[in-house]
Amino acid sequence: MSDKLTIWLNEPNTQTEQHIEQVLTRANALCQVNGWSEGYFSKMAAGDDTVIKRMRESGRVTAAIIARVERFLDEKEAA
């Protein structure tokens, strides 16, 4: 059974890569405002303290993880 949400998002110079950069920028801003480390943010947003590091270094994250991080950002930014 194929799960479309497990496609790796690490293709260079694509809209997906640009999208990941936008998510990283939002995450960084939220961390700065709240005094959080990347690991703490990652754990809170996606249940894995390496998510932001993986997004930045390799893009090896799934669409489902990106969606979870974005929902977390949306909730925290709205508060």
C-alpha positions as CSV (number, residue, x, y, z in Angstrom):
1,M,0.0,0.0,0.0
2,S,1.4,3.4,-1.0
3,D,1.0,6.3,1.3
4,K,1.3,9.6,-0.7
5,L,2.3,11.5,2.5
6,T,5.6,9.6,2.8
7,I,7.2,11.1,-0.3
8,W,10.5,12.8,0.7
9,L,10.6,16.5,0.2
10,N,14.2,17.0,-0.6
11,E,14.2,18.0,-4.3
12,P,16.5,21.0,-4.8
13,N,15.4,24.2,-6.4
14,T,11.7,23.5,-6.4
15,Q,8.6,25.1,-5.0
16,T,8.7,22.4,-2.2
17,E,12.2,23.5,-1.2
18,Q,11.1,27.1,-1.1
19,H,8.1,26.1,1.0
20,I,10.4,24.3,3.5
21,E,12.5,27.5,3.7
22,Q,9.3,29.5,4.5
23,V,8.4,27.0,7.2
24,L,11.9,27.2,8.7
25,T,11.8,31.0,8.7
26,R,8.5,30.9,10.6
27,A,9.8,28.3,13.0
28,N,12.9,30.3,13.7
29,A,10.9,33.5,14.3
30,L,8.6,31.6,16.8
31,C,11.6,30.1,18.6
32,Q,13.2,33.6,18.9
33,V,10.0,35.1,20.3
34,N,9.5,32.3,22.8
35,G,13.2,31.6,23.7
36,W,12.9,28.0,22.4
37,S,15.6,25.8,21.0
38,E,15.1,24.1,17.6
39,G,14.9,20.8,19.4
40,Y,12.2,22.0,21.8
41,F,10.2,23.4,18.9
42,S,10.5,20.2,16.9
43,K,9.4,18.1,19.8
44,M,6.4,20.3,20.5
45,A,5.4,20.6,16.8
46,A,6.0,17.1,15.5
47,G,6.9,14.9,18.4
48,D,10.5,14.5,17.1
49,D,13.3,16.8,18.3
50,T,15.2,16.5,15.0
51,V,12.6,17.7,12.6
52,I,13.8,21.2,12.1
53,K,17.4,20.0,11.8
54,R,16.5,17.5,9.1
55,M,14.4,20.1,7.3
56,R,17.3,22.4,7.2
57,E,20.1,20.0,6.5
58,S,18.6,17.5,4.1
59,G,14.9,18.1,3.5
60,R,14.3,14.5,4.6
61,V,10.9,15.0,6.1
62,T,7.5,13.8,4.9
63,A,4.6,15.9,3.8
64,A,2.7,14.8,6.9
65,I,5.4,16.2,9.1
66,I,5.4,19.5,7.3
67,A,1.7,19.7,7.7
68,R,2.0,19.0,11.5
69,V,4.6,21.7,11.8
70,E,2.5,24.2,9.9
71,R,-0.6,23.5,12.0
72,F,1.5,24.1,15.1
73,L,2.9,27.3,13.7
74,D,-0.6,28.5,12.7
75,E,-1.9,27.8,16.2
76,K,1.0,29.5,18.0
77,E,1.1,32.5,15.7
78,A,-2.7,33.1,16.1
79,A,-2.4,33.0,19.9
